[in-house]
Amino acid sequence: MEDRQRKLDRYKEEKAALVGVVHQDQTESELQEYLDELAFLTRTAGAT
């Protein structure tokens, strides 16, 4: 029974793909700020 429960729990995990798009008009500091914000949002959403 425990093995079956582990398999069920694995299917309950949420998955997400995070995508960042860089525009040529962005500075390196803007890019880093946007990536930091994306990482923060990911953590606050519960990603590990």
FIROKE-455703 format. One record per atom (N, C-alpha, C, O, CB): residue in one letter; x, y, z; atom name. Coordinates in Angstrom, 2 decimals, decimal comma. Glycine has a CB too. Example, Ala and Ser with C-alpha at 12.3 -4.5 7.8 and 13.67 -1.06 7.14 Angstrom:
BEGIN
res | X | Y | Z | atom
A | 13,19 | -5,69 | 7,80 | N
A | 12,30 | -4,50 | 7,80 | CA
A | 13,20 | -3,30 | 7,80 | C
A | 14,24 | -3,32 | 8,46 | O
A | 11,31 | -4,47 | 9,05 | CB
S | 12,85 | -2,25 | 7,08 | N
S | 13,67 | -1,06 | 7,14 | CA
S | 12,90 | 0,03 | 7,87 | C
S | 13,41 | 1,14 | 8,04 | O
S | 14,08 | -0,60 | 5,72 | CB
This chain:
BEGIN
res | X | Y | Z | atom
M | 0,82 | -1,18 | 0,00 | N
M | 0,00 | 0,00 | 0,00 | CA
M | 0,87 | 1,26 | 0,00 | C
M | 0,57 | 2,22 | -0,71 | O
M | -0,94 | -0,01 | 1,21 | CB
E | 1,94 | 1,25 | 0,78 | N
E | 2,82 | 2,43 | 0,87 | CA
E | 3,43 | 2,75 | -0,49 | C
E | 3,52 | 3,92 | -0,87 | O
E | 3,93 | 2,20 | 1,92 | CB
D | 3,85 | 1,74 | -1,22 | N
D | 4,44 | 1,93 | -2,55 | CA
D | 3,43 | 2,57 | -3,50 | C
D | 3,78 | 3,45 | -4,28 | O
D | 4,93 | 0,59 | -3,13 | CB
R | 2,19 | 2,14 | -3,42 | N
R | 1,12 | 2,71 | -4,25 | CA
R | 0,89 | 4,17 | -3,90 | C
R | 0,68 | 5,00 | -4,78 | O
R | -0,19 | 1,91 | -4,08 | CB
Q | 0,93 | 4,50 | -2,60 | N
Q | 0,73 | 5,88 | -2,16 | CA
Q | 1,85 | 6,78 | -2,67 | C
Q | 1,59 | 7,91 | -3,09 | O
Q | 0,64 | 5,95 | -0,63 | CB
R | 3,08 | 6,29 | -2,64 | N
R | 4,21 | 7,08 | -3,15 | CA
R | 4,03 | 7,39 | -4,62 | C
R | 4,33 | 8,50 | -5,07 | O
R | 5,53 | 6,34 | -2,92 | CB
K | 3,56 | 6,43 | -5,38 | N
K | 3,32 | 6,66 | -6,81 | CA
K | 2,22 | 7,70 | -7,01 | C
K | 2,34 | 8,55 | -7,89 | O
K | 2,94 | 5,34 | -7,51 | CB
L | 1,18 | 7,63 | -6,22 | N
L | 0,10 | 8,61 | -6,33 | CA
L | 0,59 | 10,01 | -5,95 | C
L | 0,25 | 10,99 | -6,61 | O
L | -1,09 | 8,21 | -5,44 | CB
D | 1,39 | 10,09 | -4,90 | N
D | 1,92 | 11,38 | -4,47 | CA
D | 2,80 | 12,00 | -5,56 | C
D | 2,79 | 13,22 | -5,75 | O
D | 2,72 | 11,22 | -3,18 | CB
R | 3,54 | 11,18 | -6,26 | N
R | 4,42 | 11,69 | -7,31 | CA
R | 3,62 | 12,35 | -8,42 | C
R | 4,06 | 13,34 | -9,00 | O
R | 5,28 | 10,56 | -7,88 | CB
Y | 2,45 | 11,81 | -8,72 | N
Y | 1,62 | 12,39 | -9,77 | CA
Y | 0,94 | 13,68 | -9,32 | C
Y | 0,47 | 14,45 | -10,16 | O
Y | 0,58 | 11,39 | -10,21 | CB
K | 0,87 | 13,92 | -8,03 | N
K | 0,25 | 15,13 | -7,52 | CA
K | 1,18 | 16,34 | -7,61 | C
K | 0,72 | 17,48 | -7,49 | O
K | -0,18 | 14,93 | -6,08 | CB
E | 2,46 | 16,11 | -7,82 | N
E | 3,42 | 17,20 | -7,88 | CA
E | 3,12 | 18,11 | -9,07 | C
E | 2,84 | 17,63 | -10,17 | O
E | 4,85 | 16,66 | -7,96 | CB
E | 3,17 | 19,39 | -8,84 | N
E | 2,99 | 20,34 | -9,92 | CA
E | 4,32 | 20,59 | -10,59 | C
E | 5,38 | 20,56 | -9,96 | O
E | 2,39 | 21,67 | -9,40 | CB
K | 4,25 | 20,84 | -11,87 | N
K | 5,45 | 21,14 | -12,63 | CA
K | 5,23 | 22,43 | -13,39 | C
K | 4,10 | 22,75 | -13,77 | O
K | 5,83 | 19,98 | -13,60 | CB
A | 6,29 | 23,17 | -13,60 | N
A | 6,19 | 24,43 | -14,33 | CA
A | 7,45 | 24,63 | -15,15 | C
A | 8,53 | 24,15 | -14,78 | O
A | 5,96 | 25,63 | -13,35 | CB
A | 7,31 | 25,32 | -16,23 | N
A | 8,46 | 25,72 | -17,04 | CA
A | 8,55 | 27,23 | -16,96 | C
A | 7,59 | 27,94 | -17,27 | O
A | 8,32 | 25,23 | -18,54 | CB
L | 9,69 | 27,72 | -16,54 | N
L | 9,90 | 29,15 | -16,43 | CA
L | 10,69 | 29,62 | -17,64 | C
L | 11,70 | 29,02 | -18,01 | O
L | 10,63 | 29,51 | -15,11 | CB
V | 10,22 | 30,69 | -18,24 | N
V | 10,87 | 31,20 | -19,44 | CA
V | 11,16 | 32,68 | -19,26 | C
V | 10,28 | 33,45 | -18,88 | O
V | 9,99 | 30,95 | -20,69 | CB
G | 12,37 | 33,06 | -19,54 | N
G | 12,75 | 34,48 | -19,53 | CA
G | 13,14 | 34,87 | -20,94 | C
G | 13,87 | 34,15 | -21,62 | O
G | 13,91 | 34,75 | -18,53 | CB
V | 12,66 | 36,02 | -21,37 | N
V | 12,98 | 36,51 | -22,71 | CA
V | 13,83 | 37,77 | -22,57 | C
V | 13,47 | 38,69 | -21,84 | O
V | 11,68 | 36,80 | -23,54 | CB
V | 14,93 | 37,78 | -23,26 | N
V | 15,84 | 38,92 | -23,22 | CA
V | 15,67 | 39,73 | -24,49 | C
V | 15,72 | 39,20 | -25,60 | O
V | 17,32 | 38,46 | -23,04 | CB
H | 15,46 | 41,03 | -24,31 | N
H | 15,37 | 41,94 | -25,45 | CA
H | 16,70 | 42,67 | -25,59 | C
H | 17,38 | 42,92 | -24,60 | O
H | 14,19 | 42,95 | -25,28 | CB
Q | 17,05 | 43,00 | -26,79 | N
Q | 18,34 | 43,65 | -27,00 | CA
Q | 18,41 | 45,05 | -26,38 | C
Q | 19,50 | 45,58 | -26,17 | O
Q | 18,64 | 43,75 | -28,49 | CB
D | 17,26 | 45,64 | -26,07 | N
D | 17,24 | 46,97 | -25,46 | CA
D | 17,44 | 46,93 | -23,94 | C
D | 17,58 | 47,97 | -23,31 | O
D | 15,93 | 47,67 | -25,78 | CB
Q | 17,46 | 45,75 | -23,35 | N
Q | 17,61 | 45,63 | -21,90 | CA
Q | 19,08 | 45,72 | -21,51 | C
Q | 19,97 | 45,23 | -22,21 | O
Q | 17,01 | 44,30 | -21,40 | CB
T | 19,30 | 46,36 | -20,38 | N
T | 20,66 | 46,39 | -19,84 | CA
T | 20,89 | 45,11 | -19,05 | C
T | 19,96 | 44,38 | -18,73 | O
T | 20,88 | 47,65 | -18,94 | CB
E | 22,16 | 44,85 | -18,74 | N
E | 22,48 | 43,66 | -17,96 | CA
E | 21,87 | 43,74 | -16,56 | C
E | 21,42 | 42,72 | -16,02 | O
E | 24,00 | 43,47 | -17,86 | CB
S | 21,84 | 44,94 | -15,98 | N
S | 21,27 | 45,08 | -14,64 | CA
S | 19,75 | 44,86 | -14,67 | C
S | 19,21 | 44,29 | -13,72 | O
S | 21,59 | 46,47 | -14,06 | CB
E | 19,07 | 45,29 | -15,72 | N
E | 17,63 | 45,03 | -15,85 | CA
E | 17,38 | 43,54 | -15,99 | C
E | 16,47 | 42,99 | -15,37 | O
E | 17,03 | 45,79 | -17,06 | CB
L | 18,19 | 42,89 | -16,80 | N
L | 18,06 | 41,45 | -17,00 | CA
L | 18,21 | 40,72 | -15,67 | C
L | 17,42 | 39,83 | -15,36 | O
L | 19,10 | 40,94 | -18,01 | CB
Q | 19,23 | 41,08 | -14,89 | N
Q | 19,46 | 40,42 | -13,60 | CA
Q | 18,29 | 40,67 | -12,66 | C
Q | 17,88 | 39,77 | -11,94 | O
Q | 20,76 | 40,91 | -12,97 | CB
E | 17,76 | 41,89 | -12,67 | N
E | 16,61 | 42,21 | -11,82 | CA
E | 15,40 | 41,35 | -12,18 | C
E | 14,72 | 40,83 | -11,30 | O
E | 16,25 | 43,71 | -11,94 | CB
Y | 15,14 | 41,20 | -13,47 | N
Y | 13,99 | 40,39 | -13,91 | CA
Y | 14,18 | 38,91 | -13,56 | C
Y | 13,23 | 38,25 | -13,14 | O
Y | 13,79 | 40,54 | -15,43 | CB
L | 15,39 | 38,41 | -13,72 | N
L | 15,66 | 37,01 | -13,37 | CA
L | 15,54 | 36,79 | -11,87 | C
L | 15,04 | 35,75 | -11,43 | O
L | 17,05 | 36,59 | -13,86 | CB
D | 16,01 | 37,76 | -11,08 | N
D | 15,87 | 37,65 | -9,63 | CA
D | 14,40 | 37,63 | -9,22 | C
D | 13,99 | 36,87 | -8,35 | O
D | 16,60 | 38,83 | -8,93 | CB
E | 13,59 | 38,48 | -9,87 | N
E | 12,16 | 38,51 | -9,57 | CA
E | 11,50 | 37,18 | -9,95 | C
E | 10,65 | 36,67 | -9,22 | O
E | 11,48 | 39,68 | -10,30 | CB
L | 11,88 | 36,64 | -11,09 | N
L | 11,33 | 35,35 | -11,51 | CA
L | 11,69 | 34,26 | -10,51 | C
L | 10,86 | 33,42 | -10,18 | O
L | 11,84 | 34,99 | -12,91 | CB
A | 12,92 | 34,26 | -10,04 | N
A | 13,35 | 33,28 | -9,03 | CA
A | 12,56 | 33,45 | -7,73 | C
A | 12,16 | 32,46 | -7,11 | O
A | 14,86 | 33,42 | -8,76 | CB
F | 12,33 | 34,70 | -7,32 | N
F | 11,57 | 34,98 | -6,11 | CA
F | 10,14 | 34,47 | -6,25 | C
F | 9,62 | 33,82 | -5,34 | O
F | 11,59 | 36,48 | -5,80 | CB
L | 9,51 | 34,77 | -7,36 | N
L | 8,14 | 34,31 | -7,59 | CA
L | 8,05 | 32,79 | -7,60 | C
L | 7,07 | 32,21 | -7,12 | O
L | 7,61 | 34,87 | -8,91 | CB
T | 9,06 | 32,16 | -8,13 | N
T | 9,11 | 30,69 | -8,16 | CA
T | 9,16 | 30,13 | -6,75 | C
T | 8,43 | 29,20 | -6,41 | O
T | 10,34 | 30,21 | -8,97 | CB
R | 10,03 | 30,71 | -5,91 | N
R | 10,15 | 30,24 | -4,51 | CA
R | 8,86 | 30,49 | -3,73 | C
R | 8,42 | 29,62 | -2,97 | O
R | 11,33 | 30,95 | -3,80 | CB
T | 8,24 | 31,66 | -3,92 | N
T | 7,03 | 31,96 | -3,16 | CA
T | 5,85 | 31,11 | -3,63 | C
T | 4,87 | 30,95 | -2,90 | O
T | 6,68 | 33,43 | -3,29 | CB
A | 5,95 | 30,56 | -4,84 | N
A | 4,90 | 29,66 | -5,33 | CA
A | 5,09 | 28,24 | -4,80 | C
A | 4,24 | 27,38 | -5,02 | O
A | 4,89 | 29,65 | -6,86 | CB
G | 6,21 | 28,01 | -4,09 | N
G | 6,42 | 26,71 | -3,47 | CA
G | 7,38 | 25,80 | -4,18 | C
G | 7,50 | 24,63 | -3,82 | O
G | 5,14 | 26,02 | -3,36 | CB
A | 8,08 | 26,30 | -5,17 | N
A | 9,05 | 25,46 | -5,87 | CA
A | 10,25 | 25,21 | -4,98 | C
A | 10,61 | 26,04 | -4,14 | O
A | 9,48 | 26,10 | -7,19 | CB
T | 10,86 | 24,06 | -5,17 | N
T | 12,04 | 23,73 | -4,37 | CA
T | 13,24 | 23,56 | -5,26 | C
T | 14,33 | 23,27 | -4,77 | O
T | 11,80 | 22,46 | -3,55 | CB
